[in-house]
Amino acid sequence: MNPNPNQRPFEQRVQDASARVEEELRRVVRYLDEEVVPEVRRNGSTALRAAAAQLQRLAQTLEDAGPRTPDADPRTPGSSGTGTPGDRR
């Protein structure tokens, strides 16, 4: 078990532990690549589609409500809103 007879037992245990940690790390990476990432991609696309549907409904609600007053639209130049982004008057 001790390939180097000059190496002390503690150093050999550290070396063995390091080898086990490296192997476990490879197993974790393989598990993430093969199991977790594909599942996240499947569920992620479903979540994005649901969020997109919610945003569509919100946009429709905002369009249906319409602007309350012309001054309420900050994108309108000369309105009492903040003007264009970055405009510091």
C-alpha positions in Angstrom: 0.0 0.0 0.0 2.9 2.3 0.6 4.6 2.8 -2.8 7.3 5.0 -1.4 8.9 3.4 1.7 10.4 6.8 2.8 7.0 8.4 3.0 5.5 8.7 6.4 2.0 7.2 7.1 0.3 10.6 7.5 1.6 11.8 4.1 0.3 8.6 2.6 -3.1 9.0 4.1 -3.3 12.6 2.8 -2.2 11.4 -0.7 -4.9 8.6 -0.6 -7.6 11.1 0.6 -6.6 13.5 -2.2 -7.0 10.7 -4.8 -10.4 9.8 -3.4 -11.5 13.4 -3.4 -10.4 13.8 -7.0 -12.4 10.7 -8.0 -15.5 11.8 -6.1 -15.2 15.2 -7.8 -15.1 13.5 -11.2 -18.3 11.6 -10.3 -20.1 14.7 -9.2 -19.2 16.5 -12.4 -20.4 13.5 -14.4 -23.6 13.4 -12.4 -24.2 17.1 -13.0 -23.6 16.8 -16.7 -25.7 13.7 -17.2 -28.6 14.2 -14.8 -28.9 17.7 -13.4 -28.2 19.9 -16.5 -30.7 18.1 -18.8 -33.4 18.3 -16.1 -32.7 22.0 -15.6 -32.9 22.6 -19.3 -36.3 20.8 -19.5 -37.7 22.6 -16.5 -36.1 25.9 -17.4 -37.8 26.0 -20.8 -41.1 25.2 -19.2 -40.6 28.0 -16.6 -39.7 30.5 -19.3 -42.8 29.6 -21.3 -45.0 30.2 -18.3 -43.2 33.5 -17.5 -43.7 34.6 -21.2 -47.4 33.8 -21.0 -47.7 35.8 -17.8 -45.9 38.7 -19.4 -48.2 38.6 -22.4 -51.2 38.8 -20.1 -49.6 41.7 -18.2 -48.8 43.5 -21.5 -52.4 43.0 -22.7 -53.8 44.4 -19.4 -51.5 47.5 -19.6 -52.6 48.0 -23.2 -56.3 47.6 -22.4 -56.0 50.1 -19.5 -54.3 52.7 -21.8 -52.4 55.7 -20.5 -54.2 57.7 -17.8 -52.9 61.1 -19.0 -50.4 62.1 -21.7 -48.1 63.4 -19.0 -48.0 59.9 -17.4 -45.9 58.5 -20.2 -42.2 59.2 -19.4 -41.3 58.3 -22.9 -43.1 61.3 -24.3 -40.6 64.2 -24.9 -41.5 67.3 -23.0 -43.9 65.6 -20.6 -43.7 66.2 -16.9 -42.2 62.7 -16.6 -38.4 62.1 -16.3 -37.9 62.4 -20.1 -35.5 60.0 -21.8 -33.3 57.7 -19.7 -30.2 59.5 -18.7 -31.7 62.9 -19.2 -30.5 65.1 -16.2 -32.1 68.5 -16.2 
